[in-house]
Amino acid sequence: MYTEEFLNRLDEITLKFKTEFGQLNEAEIHHKPNAATWSIAQNLEHLILINQSYFPMIDRLRDKSHKKPFTARFGFLVNFFGKTILKSVQPETTKKTKTFSIWKPSETQVSEEILAKFLEHQEKLRQKIVESEDLLEKNAVISSPANPKIVYKLEAAFKIILAHEERHFQQAKRLLEIQ
């Protein structure tokens, strides 16, 4: 149902990262135009950190150990949180948002071969999506890794992840233009 759509979008985004940044050397991928701007490498590390933070939550949904907070009982809140977060991470949303500290990339030089690590991570994300098809069909509700009281459907979580990746692809691509 949703799985194929998510996988196609993930494959498109992954290819865009690989094509756009695959030929960059370490200096180019780590270049920061100023202290307040993340490098391409930091954007990649941020995406890995945020996406991976969803994995344990999805695993708990799978093994039925996820404890839904009180807010999950209210469908209007579940839908509101999902729509609000999805809207905030859209690539065309120009308002900058501060990330939670758990998702901040390293301030020092991000590891070598960050693009290879990101591509490897994308395969793990792909597998999580494939394994979640039954959960998606059941309209499973997940808590945000940043705040367990913020809940939304797993479908919204995957949409958020993919839109967020696209947003950071655009952000990283703009860095190439100013190098």
C-alpha positions in Angstrom: 0.0 0.0 0.0 2.2 2.9 1.3 5.4 0.9 1.3 6.0 1.1 -2.4 5.4 4.8 -2.5 7.8 5.3 0.4 10.4 3.1 -1.1 10.3 4.9 -4.4 10.6 8.2 -2.8 13.5 7.0 -0.6 15.3 5.6 -3.7 14.9 8.9 -5.5 16.2 10.9 -2.6 19.1 8.5 -2.1 20.1 8.7 -5.8 20.0 12.5 -5.6 22.4 12.6 -2.6 24.7 10.1 -4.4 24.6 11.9 -7.7 25.0 15.4 -6.3 27.6 14.7 -3.6 29.3 11.5 -4.7 32.2 13.1 -6.5 33.1 15.6 -3.7 36.3 15.2 -1.9 36.6 15.4 1.9 37.4 19.1 2.0 34.3 19.9 -0.2 31.9 17.8 1.8 33.1 19.2 5.1 33.3 22.9 3.9 31.4 25.3 6.1 30.8 28.8 4.7 30.5 30.1 8.3 30.2 28.8 11.9 26.3 29.0 11.9 25.9 26.9 8.7 26.1 23.1 8.6 28.4 21.5 6.1 27.1 18.9 3.7 28.7 16.2 6.0 26.8 17.6 9.0 23.6 17.5 7.1 24.2 13.9 6.3 25.1 13.1 9.9 22.0 14.9 11.1 19.8 12.8 8.8 21.4 9.6 10.0 20.9 10.6 13.7 17.3 11.6 13.3 16.3 8.6 11.2 18.1 6.2 13.5 16.2 7.6 16.5 13.0 6.3 15.0 14.3 2.7 14.7 13.9 1.6 18.3 10.4 3.1 18.4 9.5 1.1 15.3 11.0 -2.0 16.9 8.9 -1.5 20.0 5.8 -1.1 17.8 6.8 -4.4 16.2 7.3 -6.3 19.4 4.3 -4.6 21.0 6.3 -3.1 23.9 5.6 0.5 22.8 3.7 2.2 25.6 1.3 4.7 24.0 1.1 7.9 25.9 -2.3 9.3 27.0 -2.2 11.7 24.0 -2.4 8.8 21.6 -6.0 8.2 22.6 -7.1 11.3 20.8 -7.2 10.9 17.1 -7.4 14.6 16.5 -4.1 15.1 18.4 -2.4 12.3 16.5 -3.5 13.9 13.2 -2.6 17.4 14.3 0.9 16.5 15.4 1.6 14.5 12.2 0.3 17.3 9.9 2.1 20.0 11.9 5.5 18.3 11.9 5.2 17.3 8.3 4.4 20.8 7.3 7.4 22.1 9.2 9.9 19.9 7.4 8.8 20.5 3.9 11.6 21.5 1.5 9.7 24.7 0.6 9.3 25.8 4.2 11.8 28.5 4.5 11.6 29.1 8.2 14.7 27.7 9.9 14.0 25.5 12.9 16.4 24.6 15.7 17.0 20.9 16.0 16.8 19.0 19.3 20.2 18.4 20.8 19.9 14.6 20.3 19.9 15.2 16.5 22.7 17.8 16.3 25.6 16.8 14.2 29.2 16.9 15.5 30.7 20.4 15.7 34.1 18.9 14.9 34.9 17.3 11.6 32.3 14.7 10.8 33.7 11.2 10.1 35.4 10.4 6.8 33.3 8.6 4.3 30.1 10.2 5.6 28.3 9.8 2.3 29.1 6.1 2.2 27.7 5.8 5.8 24.6 7.8 4.8 24.0 5.5 1.8 24.4 2.4 4.1 22.0 4.0 6.5 19.5 4.5 3.7 19.5 0.8 3.1 18.7 0.3 6.8 15.8 2.8 6.5 14.6 1.0 3.4 14.5 -2.3 5.4 12.6 -0.6 8.3 10.0 0.6 5.8 9.6 -2.8 4.2 9.3 -4.5 7.6 6.6 -1.9 8.7 4.1 -2.7 6.0 1.7 -4.5 8.4 2.1 -1.7 11.0 1.2 0.9 8.3 -1.9 -1.1 7.4 -2.9 -1.1 11.0 -2.5 2.7 11.3 0.0 2.2 14.1 0.7 5.3 16.2 4.3 6.2 17.1 5.8 8.6 19.6 8.3 11.2 18.5 11.8 10.2 19.5 12.3 13.8 20.8 9.1 13.9 22.9 7.1 10.8 23.8 3.9 12.8 24.3 4.0 13.9 20.7 2.3 11.1 18.7 1.5 10.6 15.1 0.8 7.7 12.7 3.7 5.6 11.5 2.7 6.7 8.0 3.2 10.3 9.0 6.6 9.4 10.5 7.8 8.0 7.2 6.4 11.1 5.3 8.2 13.3 7.8 11.5 11.4 7.4 11.4 11.6 3.6 10.3 15.3 3.5 13.0 16.1 6.0 15.6 14.3 3.9 14.5 16.3 0.8 14.7 19.5 2.8 18.3 18.8 3.9 19.2 17.7 0.3 18.1 21.2 -0.8 20.0 22.8 2.0 23.2 20.8 1.2 22.9 21.5 -2.5 22.8 25.3 -1.8 26.1 24.9 -0.1 27.7 23.8 -3.4 26.6 27.0 -4.9 28.5 29.1 -2.4 31.7 27.1 -2.3 
